[in-house]
Amino acid sequence: MKQDRENGFPGKYTFSSLIIIGSVIIVLIITIMGIVYFQNKLHATGLSKDNLYSSYDKHYAFITDNVDQDFWNEVYSGAFDKGKSQNIYVERFGKYLFEDYNKNEILRMAINGGVDGIIFEGDADPETEELINSAVNKGIPVITVLKDSSRSLRQCYVGINSYNLGQEYGKQLLKMKDKDIKRVFVLVDEKNEDSSKNIILLAIRETIEKELGKDHGLDIEAVVVDNENAFSSEEAIRDIIMDSENVPDVMICMNATYTQCAYQSVVDHNKVGEINILGYYDSDNILNAIKKGIIYSTISVDTKQMGNLCVTALEEFELTGHVSEYLPVDTKMITPDNVKEYIREE
């Protein structure tokens, strides 16, 4: 052994020491990575170092479906910022649970958790209405957002005026007169059984009839699309496009997921120019598709204002015991003429 060391060969103790040092370095690296990951998670949930240990006056739950995440992230951001300015913590309730729970299961958790208020993407499901009523009866005010549960005891609905939305889509159809369109499909959510889709259809038809008369020759119909997840929506929209006997000239998409799926399917199946898309939301992909002429136009919703109004409604109800039953959110139409104003610089 002595001879080995004198010849420059490491002994067994030196080799063991290298293994120990290497192991310690690996553990340190893993620990640091874990800390960074945890801090990123805290930041994603809004629990930064500055507010992790803060004491909030109130705790609101923000609950939506798992579809249209980009859209809902922006709405949540508006709600979170508004809440923070008033020392209220708005939590994206259930987002970081290890298991997937549906919207109503998360709503039930929020009620059992005794939150001070709930911001909820409504629907016409009787179970949803029952849960909302349960929350209100326990003294937890509920604001529905984007989609309403009008037959429930919710305090306020924050969203878009369905008739105005239909009128805007109708005006866009009138601008397509030179495209010789005959068949128009309005893609609607199968879960949305309230009156909003009927109001939108009515507004589209009345806008067309006011300009062209009752014999306008347009076949405008609602087509129900599975909105359980992006894949099911994509499959349903692809089937619509591939049905050669009933292919539409125009598809009016009532949410961001439908718009993205329609745009992708039209490109994938070489239907650009044959099928016109009236979209919803203003993601980068949608704006670029308008610039390229793949999407005709899209409705842009003020998502920050939407989130802000939800918190404002809860606060107003808390302070006065009353709040307006409906708070409208601003929208704007983005077309090829003005799309450059909205495309974000990379």
Buried (B, 14 or more C-beta within 10 A) or exposed (E): EEEEEEEEEEEEEEEEEEEEEEEEEEEEEEEEEEEEEEEEEBEEBBBEEEBEEEEBEBBBBBBBBBBBBBBBEBBBBBBBBBBBEBEBBBBBBBBEEEEEBEBBBBBBBBBEEEBBBBBBBBBBBEEBBEBBBBBBEEEBBBBBBBBBBBBBBBBBBBBBBBBEBBBBBBBBBBEBEEEEBEBBBBBBBEBBBBEBBEBBBBBBBBBBBEEBEEEBEBEBEBBBBBBBEBEBBBEBBBEBBEEEEEBBBBBBBBBBBBBBBBBBBBEEEEBBEEBBBBBBBBBEBBBBBBBEEBBBBBBBBBBBBBBBBBBBBBBBBBEEEEBBEBBBBEBBBBEEEEBEEBBEEE
